[in-house]
Amino acid sequence: MKSKPVPAAAFSLAIAALFLLLPILPLLAQDGPKFEAGGPLVPEQARPSMSIQQAIVLGIVEGVTEYLPVSSTGHLTVVGRLLGLGRTAEEKSALDAYTICIQAGAIIAVLWISFGRIRRMAVGLVGRDRDGLRLLGNLAIAAIPAGLIGLLLEGRIKQYLFGLWPVTAAWLVGGLLIVLLSRMRKGTEGRALESLSWKHALVIGVAQAIALWPGVSRSLITMVGAILLGLSLPAAVEFSFLLGLVTLGAATIYEGAKAGPEIIRMFGWIAPAVGLVVAAVAAFIAVKWMIGYLRTRSLEIFGWYRIVIALLVVFLLYARVV
């Protein structure tokens, strides 16, 4: 993937901003006069329960974390609680669905960044690029396990794993795994993406199913799986991005078709749409930064980040802030 890296300082500021937002997020959840865009005061019982400000925060969090190995679902779960969203069973159901649908913003950003590779796969469909066709087949194979398991266990996953303690545990374990792997394997040695076989793609797909546990991170598990199978770090990152287009796209379409009316009824359509646009912009910046950063560095920074955020959430839980 050819791209000019965004300065590391930009991403560092984005991460710092997330931490700085933590103390003020509850303020955004306070009840008070709310207005529909361009309209008069909406009665309490009729107004959407998500404000534009809350949607912007969710969009930033989603965009920055979706394709990084830090778990966007975990971050959205914590931030949603800090914002005061999901206080009733109906609202929590709509929020859980929206954390999946807002992925569309990140998908749009990666479609733009990976347009060259996607074009090669499209050309491969008409027999003009063998490597592109092979990659497309591998992506299809890798997407199957998570799709099947997700359909079979969707209810149980939402019932038992969409909570702060399961998310925090996954953050901590994943962080330790990244640090360990990064110190065991230095540099970017390994095979190119074109060398990936269908059997290896299937193994990565099975590993991706583990990321159905919120907090694990789909990006993390697919990158680690690809690296352990012998791909170079840049190749593992690119395959993770492309696989995300398939799996996240399918999940977003499925959840949007099933829960779209519920999301609109609970949150309206303006705030969710704003969150999606913000997510696309934030994801574009975060992904461009990550591509440049990992050209010369390892994933270790993300491991330490996961460990720190896990310990922070444990503190917030014991302090009964979330």
C-alpha positions in Angstrom: 0.0 0.0 0.0 1.4 3.3 -1.0 0.6 6.2 1.2 2.3 9.1 2.9 2.4 8.7 6.6 0.5 11.1 8.8 2.9 12.5 11.4 3.0 10.4 14.6 2.2 13.5 16.6 -1.3 13.7 15.0 -2.2 10.2 16.1 -0.7 10.7 19.5 -2.9 13.8 20.0 -5.9 11.9 18.9 -5.3 9.2 21.5 -4.5 11.8 24.2 -7.8 13.6 23.3 -9.7 10.3 24.0 -8.2 10.2 27.5 -8.9 13.9 28.1 -12.5 13.4 27.0 -13.1 10.8 29.7 -13.8 13.3 32.6 -16.2 15.4 30.5 -18.1 12.7 28.8 -20.7 12.4 31.6 -21.4 16.1 31.1 -22.6 15.3 27.6 -25.0 12.8 29.1 -26.7 15.3 31.4 -30.3 16.1 30.7 -31.0 19.6 29.5 -32.7 21.5 26.7 -32.1 19.8 23.4 -33.0 21.0 19.9 -33.4 19.2 16.7 -31.2 20.7 14.0 -33.0 23.7 12.6 -36.1 23.1 14.8 -37.8 24.1 18.1 -37.4 22.4 21.4 -38.5 18.8 21.3 -40.5 17.4 24.1 -38.7 15.0 26.5 -40.8 12.0 25.5 -40.3 12.6 21.8 -36.7 13.8 21.4 -34.0 11.4 20.3 -31.8 10.2 23.1 -28.5 10.8 21.3 -27.3 14.3 20.8 -25.2 15.6 17.9 -22.3 16.1 20.4 -22.5 12.5 21.6 -22.6 11.2 18.0 -19.5 13.2 17.1 -17.7 11.6 20.1 -18.8 8.1 19.1 -17.7 8.8 15.5 -14.2 9.9 16.5 -13.8 6.9 18.7 -15.1 4.5 16.0 -12.9 6.0 13.3 -9.7 6.1 15.3 -10.1 2.6 16.7 -11.8 0.5 14.0 -8.8 -0.7 12.0 -6.2 -0.3 14.8 -5.7 -3.5 16.9 -7.3 -1.9 20.0 -11.0 -2.9 19.5 -13.5 -0.3 18.4 -16.4 -2.2 20.0 -14.7 -2.1 23.3 -14.1 1.6 23.1 -17.6 2.3 22.0 -19.0 0.2 24.8 -17.1 2.2 27.4 -17.6 5.6 25.9 -21.3 4.9 25.4 -21.7 4.2 29.1 -19.7 7.3 29.9 -22.0 9.4 27.7 -25.0 8.0 29.6 -26.4 6.1 26.6 -27.9 2.6 26.9 -29.6 3.3 30.2 -32.7 1.3 29.4 -32.8 -2.2 27.8 -34.4 -0.7 24.6 -31.8 2.0 24.3 -28.9 -0.4 25.0 -30.2 -2.7 22.2 -30.2 0.3 19.8 -26.8 1.4 20.9 -25.3 -2.0 20.5 -26.7 -2.1 16.9 -25.4 1.4 16.2 -21.9 0.4 17.3 -22.0 -2.1 14.4 -23.6 0.2 11.9 -21.3 3.1 12.5 -18.5 0.9 11.1 -19.8 2.0 7.6 -17.8 5.2 8.1 -14.5 3.3 8.6 -15.3 1.0 5.7 -15.7 4.0 3.4 -12.3 5.4 4.5 -10.5 2.1 3.8 -12.3 1.6 0.5 -10.7 4.9 -0.6 -7.2 4.1 0.8 -7.2 0.6 -0.7 -8.7 1.5 -4.0 -5.7 0.2 -6.0 -5.8 -3.2 -4.5 -9.6 -3.4 -4.8 -9.3 -2.5 -8.5 -6.8 -5.4 -9.0 -9.4 -7.8 -7.5 -12.1 -6.4 -9.7 -9.8 -6.8 -12.8 -9.1 -10.4 -11.6 -12.8 -11.2 -11.8 -12.6 -10.8 -15.6 -9.4 -12.8 -15.9 -6.9 -10.0 -16.2 -5.1 -10.2 -12.9 -4.4 -13.7 -11.4 -3.0 -12.3 -8.1 -6.0 -10.1 -7.7 -8.4 -13.0 -8.3 -6.5 -15.2 -5.9 -6.6 -12.5 -3.2 -10.4 -12.1 -3.7 -10.9 -15.8 -3.2 -8.8 -15.8 -0.1 -10.8 -12.9 1.4 -14.1 -14.8 0.6 -12.7 -18.0 2.3 -11.4 -16.0 5.4 -14.8 -14.3 5.8 -16.9 -17.5 6.1 -16.0 -18.7 9.6 -16.8 -15.5 11.5 -20.0 -15.0 9.4 -21.3 -18.5 10.2 -20.4 -18.4 13.9 -21.7 -14.8 14.2 -25.1 -15.9 12.9 -25.3 -18.9 15.1 -24.1 -17.2 18.4 -25.3 -13.6 17.8 -27.8 -13.7 20.7 -25.5 -15.2 23.2 -22.6 -12.8 22.3 -24.8 -9.8 22.8 -26.3 -11.2 26.0 -23.1 -12.3 27.7 -20.1 -10.5 26.1 -21.3 -6.9 25.5 -20.3 -5.9 29.0 -17.4 -3.9 30.5 -15.7 -6.8 32.3 -15.5 -9.1 29.3 -14.3 -6.2 27.2 -11.6 -5.2 29.8 -10.4 -8.8 30.1 -10.0 -9.1 26.3 -8.2 -5.7 26.2 -5.7 -6.9 28.8 -5.0 -10.4 27.3 -4.7 -8.9 23.8 -2.3 -6.3 24.9 -0.1 -8.8 26.6 -0.2 -10.9 23.4 0.9 -8.0 21.2 3.8 -7.1 23.5 5.0 -10.7 23.7 4.7 -11.2 19.9 6.4 -7.9 19.1 9.4 -8.8 21.3 9.7 -12.3 19.9 9.6 -11.1 16.3 11.3 -7.9 15.4 11.3 -6.2 12.0 9.0 -6.7 9.0 10.5 -9.9 7.6 8.0 -12.4 6.1 6.3 -13.2 2.9 4.3 -10.9 0.6 0.5 -10.9 0.5 0.5 -12.6 -2.9 2.0 -15.8 -1.3 -1.0 -16.4 1.0 -2.7 -19.7 0.3 -6.3 -20.6 0.7 -5.5 -22.8 3.7 -3.8 -20.0 5.4 -6.7 -17.7 4.6 -9.1 -20.2 6.2 -6.9 -20.3 9.4 -7.0 -16.5 9.6 -10.8 -16.6 9.1 -11.2 -19.0 12.0 -9.0 -16.8 14.1 -11.1 -13.8 13.2 -14.1 -15.5 14.7 -12.5 -15.0 18.1 -12.9 -11.3 17.6 -16.7 -11.8 18.0 -15.8 -11.4 21.7 -15.9 -7.6 22.1 -12.6 -6.1 23.1 -10.5 -8.8 21.3 -10.2 -6.7 18.1 -10.7 -8.1 14.7 -7.7 -6.2 13.4 -5.5 -7.6 16.2 -6.5 -11.3 15.7 -6.2 -11.2 11.9 -2.8 -9.4 12.0 -1.4 -11.8 14.6 -2.7 -14.8 12.7 -1.2 -13.6 9.4 2.1 -12.9 11.0 2.3 -16.3 12.7 1.6 -17.9 9.3 4.6 -16.2 7.9 3.4 -12.9 6.3 5.4 -9.8 6.8 3.9 -7.1 9.0 2.9 -4.8 6.1 1.2 -7.7 4.3 -0.6 -8.8 7.5 -1.9 -5.3 8.0 -3.1 -5.0 4.4 -4.9 -8.4 4.5 -6.5 -7.3 7.8 -7.8 -4.1 6.2 -9.2 -5.9 3.2 -10.8 -8.7 5.2 -12.4 -6.0 7.3 -14.1 -4.6 4.2 -15.8 -7.9 3.7 -16.7 -8.9 7.3 -17.5 -5.4 8.6 -19.4 -4.6 5.4 -21.5 -7.8 5.8 -22.1 -7.2 9.5 -23.1 -3.6 8.9 -25.6 -4.4 6.1 -27.1 -7.2 8.2 -27.4 -5.1 11.4 -28.7 -2.1 9.5 -31.4 -4.1 7.8 -32.4 -5.7 11.0 -32.1 -2.9 13.5 -32.1 0.2 11.4 -35.7 1.2 12.3 -34.9 0.7 16.0 -31.8 2.9 15.8 -33.8 5.7 14.1 -36.7 5.4 16.5 -34.4 5.7 19.5 -31.7 8.1 18.2 -33.3 9.8 15.2 -31.4 9.9 11.9 -29.4 13.1 12.1 -27.1 12.2 15.0 -26.4 8.7 13.7 -25.6 10.1 10.2 -23.3 12.7 11.7 -21.5 10.0 13.7 -21.0 8.0 10.5 -19.4 10.9 8.6 -17.1 11.8 11.5 -16.1 8.1 11.7 -15.1 8.1 8.0 -12.8 11.2 8.4 -11.3 9.9 11.7 -10.7 6.4 10.2 -9.0 7.9 7.1 -6.5 9.8 9.3 -5.9 6.9 11.7 -5.4 4.3 8.9 -3.0 6.5 7.0 -1.0 7.1 10.1 -0.9 3.4 11.0 0.3 2.4 7.5 3.2 4.8 7.8 4.0 4.0 11.4 4.2 0.2 10.9 6.7 0.6 8.0 9.5 1.0 10.5 8.0 0.0 13.9 6.2 -2.9 15.5 2.7 -3.4 17.0 4.1 -3.1 20.5 2.7 0.4 21.1 -0.8 -0.9 20.6 -0.2 -3.7 23.1 0.8 -1.2 25.8 -2.1 1.0 24.9 -4.5 -1.9 25.4 -3.0 -2.7 28.8 -3.2 0.9 30.0 -6.8 1.3 28.8 -7.8 -2.0 30.5 -6.4 -0.9 33.8 -8.1 2.5 33.4 -11.5 0.9 32.8 -10.9 -1.4 35.9 -10.4 1.8 37.9 -13.5 3.4 36.5 -15.5 0.3 37.2 -14.4 0.2 40.8 -14.9 3.9 41.2 -18.4 3.4 39.8 -17.9 6.0 37.1 -19.1 3.5 34.4 
